[in-house]
Amino acid sequence: MSNTKTALEATPNAMEQTTSEQAAQQILAAHRACEQSRDAAPATRASWLEAVAAGLETGADELVALGITDTHLDEGRLRFELRRTVFQLRLLAREVLRGEPLDATIDHADPDWGMGPRPDIRRVNVPLGVVGVFGASNFPFAFSVMGGDSASALAAGCAVVHKIHEGHLLLALRTGEVVVQALADAGAPAGMFSTVTGRAAAGTLVDHPLVKAIGFTGSSAGGRTLFDRANRRPEPIPFYGELGSINPVFVTEKAWAARKDAILSGYAGSFTMGMGQFCTKPGLLFVPDIDADDVGTALSGYLADKPSAPLLSPKLREGFDQALAGLAGSDGVEVLVPGDRAEAPRPTVLATTAQAVTSNPALLAQEMFGPATLLIRYPPGSDLTELARLLEGQLTATVQAEPDEELAELITVLREKTGRLLWNAWPTGVTVSYAQQHGGPYPATTAAGTTSVGTAAVGRFVRPVAYDSFPEPQLPPALRDGNPWGITRRVDGVWKPAPGPGAPAASPTSREGE
């Protein structure tokens, strides 16, 4: 553990919380870094992301050891998550190199344009500025110091001040050191990335006028408080919050008849993955009220060999126990598969009826962040669409059905409720890719039109600027006719791909639960 000791010695005030004054100084340094780097070429920005990825790879053994100490996660999970984080950085670096985040668009002057003469007008995305990021508790790499929010903000050209989650404090502090050193070695301006701790710094991060956007992953209550605070500023700023999701699964009667056991087995594996501490954990299972006595027995069998571990923090465990007890004590809810109150709790399955949730839709809105779920039995012949209408906004919604079923109305209703629809799959795998959508209507997130995972996540931290009738020498490089940066652009309505390298590389290890 000599490396760990060195890391702690390098931060003698590791256990002290950042003051508001210190946070303000870091924000000012980040703003200056933005000013120095806002016109950096794509190749330069991509090299910074690559440097961070390489730094995390080099420090993997030390970081994973700290992660084991800080959390109850095992080495395999932590290494997988770190590989995912590194892959994401390199994927975004390739996007930056091709100029994708810039979305450079050129309309040359056209005297014959259909609505009348068109001037020469060109548009490009520019970085918002300083971005504050609040790390999550349940993913110490993927949604923490250099997780999706931080990585996509850097890819956009923004500077990041990251609020560390105290659930993995030592790991986060050391990860921050690795990132800062990697950026410095790559020639990035000082202040491009830094970390803060504590409630006072968190408030400063949301309130400071030089902070132009916030990325947040956490609880509904905490996220909503910060969201409201960001919108009460004299200059309100975008608050990209991922707050919570129950992630319903609807099983049709035909699917239940054809493969009930496979569905129950898959569900048992999905809702217990990571001890149920994924934001995409399926927390609701709608099934036909057929062979009801057999369901509990079957689920008990499928859950028997699932590994148990303590939850990530005492605070999470307290919240889980309260949510489970509250839902279990509700009218019309019974315990189908009892868990326990051990330090490493066994999974619990609660059950209720379609009639009960129709009378009390709040039963469908209680997130149990841990190894527990709610099964809802519906009478044969029920309209699943009406049950789907009872739901709040979700990150995911799953349909387990047969290919020949006509489910257009159900899918349409679910489409209005969620950001990602799954067909005969399970939601606890969120690949980092071009088409990924990790977001959804409130209260799942505060910005339903955005994603926090995948290449499109970068778009949250840029804004477009148009240059109307500018002479060529006064244009930024991204918009000049000669395309000096060699990036992808849309010219007079036609996409012109980047002439250089940068094709995506596949990764077999980029899929992980969220």
VENFEN-V959785 format. One line per field, one symbol per residue. burial: b if it has 16 or more other ideal C-beta (glycine too) atoms within 10 Angstrom, else e. A space follows every 10 residues. Layout:
burial->???
This chain:
burial->eeebeebbee eeeeeebbeb ebbbebbebb bbbbeebeeb bbeebbbbbb bbbbbbeebb ebbbbbbeeb bebeeebbbb bbbbbbbbbb bbbbbbbbbb bbbbbbbeee eeeeeeeeeb bbbbbbbbbb bbbbbbbbbb bbbbbbbbbb bbbbbbbbbb bbbbbebbeb bbbbbbbbbb ebbeebebbe bbbbbbbbeb bbebbbbbee bbbbbbbbbb eebbebbebb eeeeeebbbb bbbbbbbbbb bbbebbeebb eebbbbbbeb bbbbbbbbbb bbbbbbbbee eeeebbebbe ebbeeeeebe bbbeebbebb bebbeebbee eebeebbebe eeeebbbbbb bbbbebbbeb eebbbbbbbb bbbbbbbbee ebebbebbeb bbbbbbbbbb beeeeebeeb bebbeebbbb bbeeebbbeb bbbeebbbbb bebbbbbeeb bbbbbbbbbb bbeeeebeee eeeebbbbbb eebebbbbbe eeeeeeebee ebeeeebeeb ebbb
